[in-house]
Amino acid sequence: MCRFPGGRLFEAAAVGIAAALIFLQSLWLDGAFLPRWILWQEREGVLEEPSRQGQFRYELRGRYFFLYRDGERIYEAPGDWRIQDVLTDDVNGDGKQEIVMLAWRRGNYGDHMPSWVEKNDTSFSQHLFVYTLRDEDEDGPALRALWMSSALGFDVRTMESGGEVRGTGRPSLTLTGPDGSVSHWAWLSWGYRMVEEISVRQK
């Protein structure tokens, strides 16, 4: 015998469906449905800044990035980002170490979109972000964005800093896809540019 006469049965079912949809949406917002091939790294290290007082230690833990100065947290990446990996290097040849993040974020662009784009998308996509310590007399967060890519448009499973790119005096950034494809990137003028791509051999 039905416990919910008439419309009450429909109402209870609708409430249950709504709750399930809210739960699934929360999982999606948290990145639960991101690709299974992603290699989530755990990192910690020291950002070498001999011209600055104090020790700057970074930590990548549980898909979140933090920066500490003498044990005090001074920066954390936005909570809706999922950080896959991070490395430090003097990517632009200015004599200072920068922080390179391989991150997943909803939206192809950030707050500022190209004039020809009317609406940002809401799906997760991979991005490369380069951050540097702000100057002591600057206002704002401890880190400031030096360069932020839009959605990469290709899949990256791992990244690592490589040897010097000939004629630039700057290190390469090696990106490897889940299919084994490899590309080498370098900071040229402003931002990363691909300098060599190695295709996967077809079996």
Buried (B, 14 or more C-beta within 10 A) or exposed (E): EEEEEEEEEEEEEEEEEEEEEEEEEEEBEEBEEBEEEBEEBEBEBEBEBEEBEEEBBBBBEEBBBBBBBEEEEBBBBEEEBBBBBBBBBBBBEEEBBBBBBBBBBBBBBBEEBEEEEEEEEEEBBBBBBBBBBBEEEEEEEBBEEBBBBBBBEEBBBBBEBBEEBEEBEBBBBBBBBBEEBBBBBBBBEEBBEEBEEEEEEEE
